[in-house]
Structures are given as C-alpha cells and as structure tokens.
C-alpha cells in the first residue's frame, strides 16, 4: 500500500496583487509569471479577474449603443 503524499505548502500570489495585475495597474515579476503558468488556482483567479476588469464597461457600452 502506498503512503499518502504529503501536501506541499504552496505560496500563492495575493488576491490584491492579482487584481492589480489583471487590471494592468502593475507589471508581473518573473516569479509571478512562472507561478501563473504553473498554478491552476492563481491562474484561474487571474483569468476571472481579468474578465471582470475588462468586460463590464465594454458590455454596457454596447448595450447603450443598441438602445
């Protein structure tokens, strides 16, 4: 029987930092770029925040134009 794997402590990018990165308010450091490519959690949060910071204004503008 195989011994259970020990979970490694993963340092994630802080939420506020991900928000700043997604909003384009700051540039990614090299370690953050590497981490975003390797960490599904941080990458998923970054993608979600990136959509939230870009889509709403575009969506509202297109709705206003249609009216």
mmCIF file as gemmi writes it, N, C-alpha and C atoms, coordinates in Angstrom:
data_model
loop_
_atom_site.group_PDB
_atom_site.id
_atom_site.type_symbol
_atom_site.label_atom_id
_atom_site.label_alt_id
_atom_site.label_comp_id
_atom_site.label_asym_id
_atom_site.label_entity_id
_atom_site.label_seq_id
_atom_site.pdbx_PDB_ins_code
_atom_site.Cartn_x
_atom_site.Cartn_y
_atom_site.Cartn_z
_atom_site.occupancy
_atom_site.B_iso_or_equiv
_atom_site.pdbx_formal_charge
_atom_site.auth_seq_id
_atom_site.auth_asym_id
_atom_site.pdbx_PDB_model_num
ATOM 1 N N . UNK Axp A 1 ? 0.841 -1.184 0 1 0 ? 1 A 1
ATOM 2 C CA . UNK Axp A 1 ? 0 0 0 1 0 ? 1 A 1
ATOM 3 C C . UNK Axp A 1 ? 0.888 1.25 0 1 0 ? 1 A 1
ATOM 4 N N . UNK Axp A 2 ? 0.547 2.205 -0.844 1 0 ? 2 A 1
ATOM 5 C CA . UNK Axp A 2 ? 1.357 3.411 -0.997 1 0 ? 2 A 1
ATOM 6 C C . UNK Axp A 2 ? 1.068 4.401 0.125 1 0 ? 2 A 1
ATOM 7 N N . UNK Axp A 3 ? 2.113 5.001 0.645 1 0 ? 3 A 1
ATOM 8 C CA . UNK Axp A 3 ? 1.952 6.001 1.708 1 0 ? 3 A 1
ATOM 9 C C . UNK Axp A 3 ? 1.307 7.249 1.131 1 0 ? 3 A 1
ATOM 10 N N . UNK Axp A 4 ? 0.441 7.908 1.913 1 0 ? 4 A 1
ATOM 11 C CA . UNK Axp A 4 ? -0.193 9.131 1.405 1 0 ? 4 A 1
ATOM 12 C C . UNK Axp A 4 ? 0.842 10.221 1.147 1 0 ? 4 A 1
ATOM 13 N N . UNK Axp A 5 ? 0.63 10.943 0.075 1 0 ? 5 A 1
ATOM 14 C CA . UNK Axp A 5 ? 1.551 12.019 -0.283 1 0 ? 5 A 1
ATOM 15 C C . UNK Axp A 5 ? 1.329 13.198 0.654 1 0 ? 5 A 1
ATOM 16 N N . UNK Axp A 6 ? 2.42 13.802 1.079 1 0 ? 6 A 1
ATOM 17 C CA . UNK Axp A 6 ? 2.301 14.985 1.918 1 0 ? 6 A 1
ATOM 18 C C . UNK Axp A 6 ? 2.078 16.19 1.026 1 0 ? 6 A 1
ATOM 19 N N . UNK Axp A 7 ? 1.173 17.038 1.455 1 0 ? 7 A 1
ATOM 20 C CA . UNK Axp A 7 ? 0.896 18.23 0.673 1 0 ? 7 A 1
ATOM 21 C C . UNK Axp A 7 ? 2.006 19.245 0.894 1 0 ? 7 A 1
ATOM 22 N N . UNK Axp A 8 ? 2.461 19.818 -0.195 1 0 ? 8 A 1
ATOM 23 C CA . UNK Axp A 8 ? 3.469 20.851 -0.094 1 0 ? 8 A 1
ATOM 24 C C . UNK Axp A 8 ? 2.776 22.181 0.114 1 0 ? 8 A 1
ATOM 25 N N . UNK Axp A 9 ? 3.382 23.016 0.899 1 0 ? 9 A 1
ATOM 26 C CA . UNK Axp A 9 ? 2.83 24.349 1.133 1 0 ? 9 A 1
ATOM 27 C C . UNK Axp A 9 ? 3.097 25.194 -0.115 1 0 ? 9 A 1
ATOM 28 N N . UNK Axp A 10 ? 2.047 25.692 -0.721 1 0 ? 10 A 1
ATOM 29 C CA . UNK Axp A 10 ? 2.175 26.494 -1.931 1 0 ? 10 A 1
ATOM 30 C C . UNK Axp A 10 ? 1.946 27.955 -1.592 1 0 ? 10 A 1
ATOM 31 N N . UNK Axp A 11 ? 2.862 28.783 -2.006 1 0 ? 11 A 1
ATOM 32 C CA . UNK Axp A 11 ? 2.696 30.216 -1.825 1 0 ? 11 A 1
ATOM 33 C C . UNK Axp A 11 ? 1.993 30.752 -3.061 1 0 ? 11 A 1
ATOM 34 N N . UNK Axp A 12 ? 0.803 31.27 -2.849 1 0 ? 12 A 1
ATOM 35 C CA . UNK Axp A 12 ? 0.036 31.836 -3.956 1 0 ? 12 A 1
ATOM 36 C C . UNK Axp A 12 ? 0.267 33.344 -4.033 1 0 ? 12 A 1
ATOM 37 N N . UNK Axp A 13 ? -0.042 33.904 -5.175 1 0 ? 13 A 1
ATOM 38 C CA . UNK Axp A 13 ? 0.026 35.35 -5.348 1 0 ? 13 A 1
ATOM 39 C C . UNK Axp A 13 ? -1.167 35.946 -4.604 1 0 ? 13 A 1
ATOM 40 N N . UNK Axp A 14 ? -0.943 36.999 -3.845 1 0 ? 14 A 1
ATOM 41 C CA . UNK Axp A 14 ? -2.003 37.613 -3.055 1 0 ? 14 A 1
ATOM 42 C C . UNK Axp A 14 ? -3.116 38.129 -3.967 1 0 ? 14 A 1
ATOM 43 N N . UNK Axp A 15 ? -4.352 38.06 -3.45 1 0 ? 15 A 1
ATOM 44 C CA . UNK Axp A 15 ? -5.526 38.456 -4.228 1 0 ? 15 A 1
ATOM 45 C C . UNK Axp A 15 ? -5.414 39.901 -4.735 1 0 ? 15 A 1
ATOM 46 N N . UNK Axp A 16 ? -5.015 40.804 -3.865 1 0 ? 16 A 1
ATOM 47 C CA . UNK Axp A 16 ? -4.885 42.209 -4.265 1 0 ? 16 A 1
ATOM 48 C C . UNK Axp A 16 ? -3.86 42.39 -5.375 1 0 ? 16 A 1
ATOM 49 N N . UNK Axp A 17 ? -2.807 41.622 -5.305 1 0 ? 17 A 1
ATOM 50 C CA . UNK Axp A 17 ? -1.77 41.68 -6.348 1 0 ? 17 A 1
ATOM 51 C C . UNK Axp A 17 ? -2.319 41.145 -7.667 1 0 ? 17 A 1
ATOM 52 N N . UNK Axp A 18 ? -3.092 40.038 -7.598 1 0 ? 18 A 1
ATOM 53 C CA . UNK Axp A 18 ? -3.717 39.5 -8.812 1 0 ? 18 A 1
ATOM 54 C C . UNK Axp A 18 ? -4.679 40.519 -9.413 1 0 ? 18 A 1
ATOM 55 N N . UNK Axp A 19 ? -5.405 41.229 -8.56 1 0 ? 19 A 1
ATOM 56 C CA . UNK Axp A 19 ? -6.341 42.244 -9.029 1 0 ? 19 A 1
ATOM 57 C C . UNK Axp A 19 ? -5.591 43.367 -9.756 1 0 ? 19 A 1
ATOM 58 N N . UNK Axp A 20 ? -4.474 43.805 -9.179 1 0 ? 20 A 1
ATOM 59 C CA . UNK Axp A 20 ? -3.664 44.843 -9.826 1 0 ? 20 A 1
ATOM 60 C C . UNK Axp A 20 ? -3.079 44.362 -11.154 1 0 ? 20 A 1
ATOM 61 N N . UNK Axp A 21 ? -2.633 43.111 -11.181 1 0 ? 21 A 1
ATOM 62 C CA . UNK Axp A 21 ? -2.08 42.545 -12.42 1 0 ? 21 A 1
ATOM 63 C C . UNK Axp A 21 ? -3.153 42.446 -13.497 1 0 ? 21 A 1
ATOM 64 N N . UNK Axp A 22 ? -4.326 41.967 -13.115 1 0 ? 22 A 1
ATOM 65 C CA . UNK Axp A 22 ? -5.417 41.8 -14.083 1 0 ? 22 A 1
ATOM 66 C C . UNK Axp A 22 ? -5.896 43.15 -14.608 1 0 ? 22 A 1
ATOM 67 N N . UNK Axp A 23 ? -5.876 44.151 -13.748 1 0 ? 23 A 1
ATOM 68 C CA . UNK Axp A 23 ? -6.326 45.48 -14.152 1 0 ? 23 A 1
ATOM 69 C C . UNK Axp A 23 ? -5.273 46.28 -14.887 1 0 ? 23 A 1
ATOM 70 N N . UNK Axp A 24 ? -4.066 45.727 -15.011 1 0 ? 24 A 1
ATOM 71 C CA . UNK Axp A 24 ? -2.999 46.415 -15.726 1 0 ? 24 A 1
ATOM 72 C C . UNK Axp A 24 ? -2.366 47.54 -14.939 1 0 ? 24 A 1
ATOM 73 N N . UNK Axp A 25 ? -2.58 47.56 -13.62 1 0 ? 25 A 1
ATOM 74 C CA . UNK Axp A 25 ? -2.027 48.629 -12.802 1 0 ? 25 A 1
ATOM 75 C C . UNK Axp A 25 ? -0.576 48.387 -12.4 1 0 ? 25 A 1
ATOM 76 N N . UNK Axp A 26 ? -0.104 47.172 -12.621 1 0 ? 26 A 1
ATOM 77 C CA . UNK Axp A 26 ? 1.274 46.83 -12.281 1 0 ? 26 A 1
ATOM 78 C C . UNK Axp A 26 ? 1.772 45.737 -13.219 1 0 ? 26 A 1
ATOM 79 N N . UNK Axp A 27 ? 3.075 45.646 -13.364 1 0 ? 27 A 1
ATOM 80 C CA . UNK Axp A 27 ? 3.669 44.622 -14.231 1 0 ? 27 A 1
ATOM 81 C C . UNK Axp A 27 ? 4.002 43.384 -13.415 1 0 ? 27 A 1
ATOM 82 N N . UNK Axp A 28 ? 3.922 42.229 -14.079 1 0 ? 28 A 1
ATOM 83 C CA . UNK Axp A 28 ? 4.272 40.967 -13.432 1 0 ? 28 A 1
ATOM 84 C C . UNK Axp A 28 ? 5.766 40.837 -13.268 1 0 ? 28 A 1
ATOM 85 N N . UNK Axp A 29 ? 6.147 40.322 -12.099 1 0 ? 29 A 1
ATOM 86 C CA . UNK Axp A 29 ? 7.545 39.97 -11.884 1 0 ? 29 A 1
ATOM 87 C C . UNK Axp A 29 ? 7.763 38.583 -12.503 1 0 ? 29 A 1
ATOM 88 N N . UNK Axp A 30 ? 9.014 38.23 -12.72 1 0 ? 30 A 1
ATOM 89 C CA . UNK Axp A 30 ? 9.323 36.964 -13.387 1 0 ? 30 A 1
ATOM 90 C C . UNK Axp A 30 ? 8.767 35.769 -12.612 1 0 ? 30 A 1
ATOM 91 N N . UNK Axp A 31 ? 8.901 35.775 -11.285 1 0 ? 31 A 1
ATOM 92 C CA . UNK Axp A 31 ? 8.407 34.646 -10.494 1 0 ? 31 A 1
ATOM 93 C C . UNK Axp A 31 ? 6.884 34.552 -10.568 1 0 ? 31 A 1
ATOM 94 N N . UNK Axp A 32 ? 6.205 35.707 -10.666 1 0 ? 32 A 1
ATOM 95 C CA . UNK Axp A 32 ? 4.746 35.694 -10.776 1 0 ? 32 A 1
ATOM 96 C C . UNK Axp A 32 ? 4.309 35.106 -12.112 1 0 ? 32 A 1
ATOM 97 N N . UNK Axp A 33 ? 5.016 35.451 -13.164 1 0 ? 33 A 1
ATOM 98 C CA . UNK Axp A 33 ? 4.72 34.9 -14.489 1 0 ? 33 A 1
ATOM 99 C C . UNK Axp A 33 ? 4.868 33.384 -14.466 1 0 ? 33 A 1
ATOM 100 N N . UNK Axp A 34 ? 5.98 32.92 -13.897 1 0 ? 34 A 1
ATOM 101 C CA . UNK Axp A 34 ? 6.212 31.476 -13.796 1 0 ? 34 A 1
ATOM 102 C C . UNK Axp A 34 ? 5.136 30.81 -12.946 1 0 ? 34 A 1
ATOM 103 N N . UNK Axp A 35 ? 4.781 31.453 -11.845 1 0 ? 35 A 1
ATOM 104 C CA . UNK Axp A 35 ? 3.779 30.887 -10.948 1 0 ? 35 A 1
ATOM 105 C C . UNK Axp A 35 ? 2.405 30.815 -11.626 1 0 ? 35 A 1
ATOM 106 N N . UNK Axp A 36 ? 2.031 31.853 -12.348 1 0 ? 36 A 1
ATOM 107 C CA . UNK Axp A 36 ? 0.732 31.858 -13.037 1 0 ? 36 A 1
ATOM 108 C C . UNK Axp A 36 ? 0.628 30.738 -14.06 1 0 ? 36 A 1
ATOM 109 N N . UNK Axp A 37 ? 1.748 30.381 -14.675 1 0 ? 37 A 1
ATOM 110 C CA . UNK Axp A 37 ? 1.737 29.293 -15.652 1 0 ? 37 A 1
ATOM 111 C C . UNK Axp A 37 ? 1.659 27.919 -14.993 1 0 ? 37 A 1
ATOM 112 N N . UNK Axp A 38 ? 2.12 27.839 -13.734 1 0 ? 38 A 1
ATOM 113 C CA . UNK Axp A 38 ? 2.162 26.543 -13.076 1 0 ? 38 A 1
ATOM 114 C C . UNK Axp A 38 ? 1.094 26.303 -12.03 1 0 ? 38 A 1
ATOM 115 N N . UNK Axp A 39 ? 0.414 27.349 -11.587 1 0 ? 39 A 1
ATOM 116 C CA . UNK Axp A 39 ? -0.567 27.216 -10.508 1 0 ? 39 A 1
ATOM 117 C C . UNK Axp A 39 ? -1.978 27.411 -11.054 1 0 ? 39 A 1
ATOM 118 N N . UNK Axp A 40 ? -2.762 26.348 -11.038 1 0 ? 40 A 1
ATOM 119 C CA . UNK Axp A 40 ? -4.126 26.426 -11.573 1 0 ? 40 A 1
ATOM 120 C C . UNK Axp A 40 ? -4.998 27.368 -10.758 1 0 ? 40 A 1
ATOM 121 N N . UNK Axp A 41 ? -4.769 27.436 -9.467 1 0 ? 41 A 1
ATOM 122 C CA . UNK Axp A 41 ? -5.585 28.303 -8.605 1 0 ? 41 A 1
ATOM 123 C C . UNK Axp A 41 ? -5.356 29.769 -8.957 1 0 ? 41 A 1
ATOM 124 N N . UNK Axp A 42 ? -4.112 30.195 -8.922 1 0 ? 42 A 1
ATOM 125 C CA . UNK Axp A 42 ? -3.807 31.598 -9.213 1 0 ? 42 A 1
ATOM 126 C C . UNK Axp A 42 ? -4.153 31.959 -10.657 1 0 ? 42 A 1
ATOM 127 N N . UNK Axp A 43 ? -3.89 31.041 -11.572 1 0 ? 43 A 1
ATOM 128 C CA . UNK Axp A 43 ? -4.199 31.301 -12.978 1 0 ? 43 A 1
ATOM 129 C C . UNK Axp A 43 ? -5.712 31.493 -13.165 1 0 ? 43 A 1
ATOM 130 N N . UNK Axp A 44 ? -6.503 30.647 -12.53 1 0 ? 44 A 1
ATOM 131 C CA . UNK Axp A 44 ? -7.964 30.745 -12.654 1 0 ? 44 A 1
ATOM 132 C C . UNK Axp A 44 ? -8.48 32.05 -12.073 1 0 ? 44 A 1
ATOM 133 N N . UNK Axp A 45 ? -7.952 32.433 -10.913 1 0 ? 45 A 1
ATOM 134 C CA . UNK Axp A 45 ? -8.371 33.7 -10.3 1 0 ? 45 A 1
ATOM 135 C C . UNK Axp A 45 ? -7.967 34.869 -11.186 1 0 ? 45 A 1
ATOM 136 N N . UNK Axp A 46 ? -6.748 34.827 -11.734 1 0 ? 46 A 1
ATOM 137 C CA . UNK Axp A 46 ? -6.271 35.891 -12.619 1 0 ? 46 A 1
ATOM 138 C C . UNK Axp A 46 ? -7.159 36.023 -13.859 1 0 ? 46 A 1
ATOM 139 N N . UNK Axp A 47 ? -7.502 34.904 -14.472 1 0 ? 47 A 1
ATOM 140 C CA . UNK Axp A 47 ? -8.359 34.927 -15.667 1 0 ? 47 A 1
ATOM 141 C C . UNK Axp A 47 ? -9.723 35.512 -15.316 1 0 ? 47 A 1
ATOM 142 N N . UNK Axp A 48 ? -10.298 35.087 -14.2 1 0 ? 48 A 1
ATOM 143 C CA . UNK Axp A 48 ? -11.601 35.606 -13.77 1 0 ? 48 A 1
ATOM 144 C C . UNK Axp A 48 ? -11.528 37.113 -13.532 1 0 ? 48 A 1
ATOM 145 N N . UNK Axp A 49 ? -10.507 37.554 -12.803 1 0 ? 49 A 1
ATOM 146 C CA . UNK Axp A 49 ? -10.375 38.985 -12.516 1 0 ? 49 A 1
ATOM 147 C C . UNK Axp A 49 ? -10.117 39.775 -13.789 1 0 ? 49 A 1
ATOM 148 N N . UNK Axp A 50 ? -9.352 39.206 -14.705 1 0 ? 50 A 1
ATOM 149 C CA . UNK Axp A 50 ? -9.072 39.886 -15.969 1 0 ? 50 A 1
ATOM 150 C C . UNK Axp A 50 ? -10.358 40.085 -16.763 1 0 ? 50 A 1
ATOM 151 N N . UNK Axp A 51 ? -11.242 39.109 -16.743 1 0 ? 51 A 1
ATOM 152 C CA . UNK Axp A 51 ? -12.529 39.24 -17.43 1 0 ? 51 A 1
ATOM 153 C C . UNK Axp A 51 ? -13.393 40.29 -16.745 1 0 ? 51 A 1
ATOM 154 N N . UNK Axp A 52 ? -13.372 40.298 -15.427 1 0 ? 52 A 1
ATOM 155 C CA . UNK Axp A 52 ? -14.204 41.233 -14.667 1 0 ? 52 A 1
ATOM 156 C C . UNK Axp A 52 ? -13.726 42.665 -14.826 1 0 ? 52 A 1
ATOM 157 N N . UNK Axp A 53 ? -12.43 42.868 -15.054 1 0 ? 53 A 1
ATOM 158 C CA . UNK Axp A 53 ? -11.911 44.232 -15.164 1 0 ? 53 A 1
ATOM 159 C C . UNK Axp A 53 ? -12 44.767 -16.588 1 0 ? 53 A 1
ATOM 160 N N . UNK Axp A 54 ? -12.298 43.91 -17.576 1 0 ? 54 A 1
ATOM 161 C CA . UNK Axp A 54 ? -12.356 44.394 -18.957 1 0 ? 54 A 1
ATOM 162 C C . UNK Axp A 54 ? -13.754 44.326 -19.564 1 0 ? 54 A 1
ATOM 163 N N . UNK Axp A 55 ? -14.542 43.327 -19.216 1 0 ? 55 A 1
ATOM 164 C CA . UNK Axp A 55 ? -15.816 43.126 -19.888 1 0 ? 55 A 1
ATOM 165 C C . UNK Axp A 55 ? -16.948 44.078 -19.506 1 0 ? 55 A 1
ATOM 166 N N . UNK Axp A 56 ? -17.155 44.417 -18.234 1 0 ? 56 A 1
ATOM 167 C CA . UNK Axp A 56 ? -18.346 45.178 -17.894 1 0 ? 56 A 1
ATOM 168 C C . UNK Axp A 56 ? -18.494 46.492 -18.644 1 0 ? 56 A 1
ATOM 169 N N . UNK Axp A 57 ? -17.431 47.286 -18.746 1 0 ? 57 A 1
ATOM 170 C CA . UNK Axp A 57 ? -17.566 48.567 -19.432 1 0 ? 57 A 1
ATOM 171 C C . UNK Axp A 57 ? -17.852 48.369 -20.917 1 0 ? 57 A 1
ATOM 172 N N . UNK Axp A 58 ? -17.223 47.377 -21.531 1 0 ? 58 A 1
ATOM 173 C CA . UNK Axp A 58 ? -17.481 47.099 -22.941 1 0 ? 58 A 1
ATOM 174 C C . UNK Axp A 58 ? -18.913 46.625 -23.141 1 0 ? 58 A 1
ATOM 175 N N . UNK Axp A 59 ? -19.396 45.802 -22.215 1 0 ? 59 A 1
ATOM 176 C CA . UNK Axp A 59 ? -20.747 45.277 -22.315 1 0 ? 59 A 1
ATOM 177 C C . UNK Axp A 59 ? -21.772 46.402 -22.186 1 0 ? 59 A 1
ATOM 178 N N . UNK Axp A 60 ? -21.562 47.286 -21.215 1 0 ? 60 A 1
ATOM 179 C CA . UNK Axp A 60 ? -22.517 48.373 -21.011 1 0 ? 60 A 1
ATOM 180 C C . UNK Axp A 60 ? -22.499 49.352 -22.193 1 0 ? 60 A 1
ATOM 181 N N . UNK Axp A 61 ? -21.333 49.596 -22.757 1 0 ? 61 A 1
ATOM 182 C CA . UNK Axp A 61 ? -21.26 50.498 -23.906 1 0 ? 61 A 1
ATOM 183 C C . UNK Axp A 61 ? -22.02 49.918 -25.093 1 0 ? 61 A 1
ATOM 184 N N . UNK Axp A 62 ? -21.914 48.632 -25.334 1 0 ? 62 A 1
ATOM 185 C CA . UNK Axp A 62 ? -22.607 48.032 -26.463 1 0 ? 62 A 1
ATOM 186 C C . UNK Axp A 62 ? -24.116 48.013 -26.232 1 0 ? 62 A 1
ATOM 187 N N . UNK Axp A 63 ? -24.557 47.861 -24.985 1 0 ? 63 A 1
ATOM 188 C CA . UNK Axp A 63 ? -25.987 47.899 -24.683 1 0 ? 63 A 1
ATOM 189 C C . UNK Axp A 63 ? -26.542 49.301 -24.889 1 0 ? 63 A 1
ATOM 190 N N . UNK Axp A 64 ? -25.752 50.319 -24.518 1 0 ? 64 A 1
ATOM 191 C CA . UNK Axp A 64 ? -26.185 51.703 -24.701 1 0 ? 64 A 1
ATOM 192 C C . UNK Axp A 64 ? -26.284 52.044 -26.184 1 0 ? 64 A 1
ATOM 193 N N . UNK Axp A 65 ? -25.359 51.538 -26.986 1 0 ? 65 A 1
ATOM 194 C CA . UNK Axp A 65 ? -25.378 51.798 -28.428 1 0 ? 65 A 1
ATOM 195 C C . UNK Axp A 65 ? -26.587 51.155 -29.096 1 0 ? 65 A 1
ATOM 196 N N . UNK Axp A 66 ? -27.031 50.013 -28.571 1 0 ? 66 A 1
ATOM 197 C CA . UNK Axp A 66 ? -28.153 49.301 -29.17 1 0 ? 66 A 1
ATOM 198 C C . UNK Axp A 66 ? -29.48 49.992 -28.885 1 0 ? 66 A 1
ATOM 199 N N . UNK Axp A 67 ? -29.548 50.765 -27.824 1 0 ? 67 A 1
ATOM 200 C CA . UNK Axp A 67 ? -30.808 51.394 -27.423 1 0 ? 67 A 1
ATOM 201 C C . UNK Axp A 67 ? -31.151 52.616 -28.219 1 0 ? 67 A 1
